[in-house]
Every structure is written in C-alpha cells, then in structure tokens.
C-alpha cells in the first residue's frame, strides 16, 4: 500500500508540472508546444493508461487474490457459481491509473477536471464500501444506503459545478437546430437523476465477463469526441451545440479508454478479475457527468442504449411480477435471460458490444443531424 501511495505521489507531482512546465518552456523549445494541444495529450493519456495497466495488472490481480476474492451475486444462473473466489475490485486499478493520468496530462487549473475527479472517486468510494462488505459478509450495504450515498455525493459535486463554474443549462434535442431551452436551477435535480441512474445502470450491466467494459469503452470514446467538439467554439457553433469548455474532459475520457482496454485484457472471458461496484458505479457516474457538462443527455440515452435496456429489463421484470404475478424474462437483467435460453456468455458479450458500438456511432451522427 505504501509503494502505491509513493507511486501516486511521485506521478502526481510530475503531473502537476508537465502541462504548466510545457506552457512555460514552449516559448524557447518548440517540442513542448506539443503539450499545448488537447489531441496530443489525449493520445498520450490513452497510451500511458494502457501501458500502466499492463505494468500493474498482474501485480494487482495477485494482490486481489489474497484480499479481494468475490462472492457471486445471489440472483444469477447456477453456472455462475464456478466464478466464486475470482478476484474483484479491478475498478480500483482503473481509478488509480486514471487519477495518475489526470494529474499527469490535464490542465489542473480547470475546475471541471477537479469536479470530474471528485465524481469519479466519490462514487468509487461507495462501490468500494459495498464490495468490501460483500467480501467480508457476503452481503453488501443495503440498497437504500447505497442510493442515499449516491444522491448525497451527486448533489454535492453537481452543486459545485453549477454554482462555481457557471455552466450552460440548455437542454438539447437532436434533429432541431434551435430546439433548446434553459433548465435553470432545475438542472441540479436533473443532473443528480442522470448521474445516479447511469451509475446504477452500468452496475446492473456488469454481470458477465467484459459485458460492461465494452460498452463503457465505446461510450467514453463517443463522449470524449463530443467533449472535444463542444470545447471548441468553432466546432460547437458549426454543430449548433452549446459551447462547454469541456476539451480537458476528452483527455480524461481517453485515459479511461486506455485503462478500460487494459482492464479488458484481464476481464474478458474467462475473467481473471472482475470490475466490482467500485468500478461500475464510478465509471457510470463519470460517463453521465461528461454528458451533463456538454448538455447532451439525450445522446447518452442513445449511446448508452445497452445500459438502458439492462435497466428497463429489471424494471419490467419487477413490475410484471408485482402486478401480474408473472415474469417477462427468465431472469433479469436481460443478459441472464439470454444465458438461460442457451446463448453462451462470450456470444452475449460480443453481441452487446456490437450493439453498443453501433449506438455510439449513431449518437455521434445525431450530433450532426440538425
């Protein structure tokens, strides 16, 4: 633990220097001018995250085998019992590497960077507490407690974002150039709802090896592009989308993509490690925050269609059983339904990835169709 803290401290100190040092040195050394460009820092951020994950991945899995052995969720197909004792909390390493890269590559004078990090780590903390409780008592914290903590943290950093960064509060719809209206102060409960619901939707999707990781990669890719476009006035004006000064978030998105690709190396079927709630809750909240900053929640609904479908399947199943006494699916979330009708786990995962890729491309297309 001491080694990891020292590692984070060293890279954090260097990270605080690299962007600002480059700003100082670029006048005399043209090479440092490269670090002025968001696109260059995004590429470096993605690659450094990926490399760091490959360096630390095996070490983290071995450490997790000693300390973070998982217990399979209660309501899963019987076949999942063989996954008991698989290391979990892989999301911890994703958060660690992403934090290092934020400190290393981002312009730390931007408030949005710190709010994003607050969002990521606060929801990660909720997930960590839940995972730790499951490991030690085979039962996590109550759904009510988890939900209350999510709302509390979401209200905290959404309020900071609203009152201290003077964000654009317009709500955007696709297909229409001028179909925008201001949410005003109502944006706070709206943003809280979006963050909490997306966080839980990703958590529900994380039920098969690699299932949540693939759609998270495609969604972060789509919204990194959108953050880059919305962060440049010319692009934002051309596309008729609100200018959001969000280009720094595209660097963080690239870092998350690199971390998740590295994680997928170990998480693909059969998984050597699971993401855990520490990963799914935090990454879902982070994805929602990106969509909120660029005012494109509708596109999150499209690009994150897999997360939406998984959540709706649970809502439909519970409502049907409560009101009709009958189940619509053999088991919910819906990926378990496909397991029980005979689809193999890799087939479900790959097909969901394909759907997510198509939906993310469609979301980017809708950004232009106005």
WORA-V986514 format. One line per field, one symbol per residue. ss: DSSP state (2 for helix, 1 for strand, 0 for the rest). phi: phi as a letter, one per 30 degrees, with the letter a starting at -180 (. if undefined). burial: # if it has 16 or more other C-alpha atoms within 10 Angstrom, else .. A space follows every 10 residues. Layout:
ss->???
phi->???
burial->???
This chain:
ss->0222222222 2222222222 2222200002 2222220222 2222222222 2222222222 2222222010 0000000222 2220001000 2222222222 2222200000 2222222222 2222222222 2222222000 0022222222 2222222222 2222200001 1100000001 1102222222 2222222222 2222200000 2222222222 2222222222 0022222220 0000002222 2222222222 2222222000 0010002222 2222222222 2220002222 2220222222 2222222222 2222000000 0002222222 0000222222 2222222222 2222222200
phi->.dddddeddd dddddddddd dddddddcbe eddedddddd dddddddddd dddddceddd ddddddcbdd cdedcbeeed dddeidebid dededdddde ddddcddddd dedddedddd dddddedddd dddddcbibd ddeddddddd dedddddddd dddcchddcd cccdicdcdb bddhdddddd dddddddded ddddddbbdi dddedddddd dddddddddd dbeddddddh bddbhcdddd ddeddddddd ddddeccddd ddacdidedd dddddddddd ddedibdddd dddceddddd dddddddddd ddccibcdcd acdddddddd cjddeddddd ddeddddddd dddddddcdb
burial->.......#.. ##.####### .#........ .##.#..##. ##.####### ####..#..# #..##..### ##...#.... ..#..##### ########## ########.. .######### ########## ##.##....# #....#..## ..#######. ##....#### ####...... ......##.. ########## ########## ########## ########## ##..##..## ########## ########## #########. ########## ########## ########## ########## ####.###.. .......##. ########## ....##.##. .##..##.## #.##.##...
